[in-house]
């Protein structure tokens, strides 16, 4: 389960960075914040 959460968080953060590079600043920040909240390291909404 931890690996799945880590994988989802990594995909969200990478998608957020790509969105910021493409010019969608708000959407990119939202994706990065959600990725950090879902991720098992540090802050996680599931623990």
C-alpha positions as CSV (number, residue, x, y, z in Angstrom):
1,X,0.0,0.0,0.0
2,X,2.8,2.4,0.8
3,X,4.4,1.8,-2.6
4,X,1.1,2.6,-4.3
5,X,0.7,5.8,-2.4
6,X,4.3,6.8,-3.2
7,X,3.7,6.1,-6.9
8,X,0.5,8.1,-7.0
9,X,2.2,11.0,-5.2
10,X,5.1,10.9,-7.6
11,X,2.8,11.0,-10.6
12,X,0.8,13.9,-9.2
13,X,4.0,16.0,-8.4
14,X,5.5,15.3,-11.9
15,X,2.2,16.2,-13.5
16,X,2.1,19.4,-11.5
17,X,5.6,20.4,-12.6
18,X,4.7,19.7,-16.2
19,X,1.5,21.8,-15.8
20,X,3.6,24.7,-14.4
21,X,6.0,24.4,-17.3
22,X,3.1,24.5,-19.8
23,X,1.7,27.6,-18.2
24,X,-1.1,26.3,-16.0
25,X,0.4,27.7,-12.8
26,X,-2.7,27.2,-10.6
27,X,-3.4,23.6,-11.7
28,X,0.3,22.7,-11.3
29,X,0.4,24.0,-7.7
30,X,-2.8,22.1,-6.9
31,X,-1.4,18.9,-8.2
32,X,1.9,19.3,-6.3
33,X,0.0,20.1,-3.0
34,X,-2.3,17.1,-3.5
35,X,0.7,14.9,-4.3
36,X,2.5,16.0,-1.1
37,X,-0.7,15.3,0.9
38,X,-1.2,11.8,-0.6
39,X,2.5,10.8,-0.3
40,X,3.5,8.4,2.5
41,X,6.6,10.5,3.3
42,X,6.2,13.5,5.6
43,X,2.5,14.6,5.6
44,X,-0.1,12.1,4.5
45,X,-3.9,12.4,4.7
46,X,-4.2,8.6,5.1
47,X,-2.2,8.2,8.3
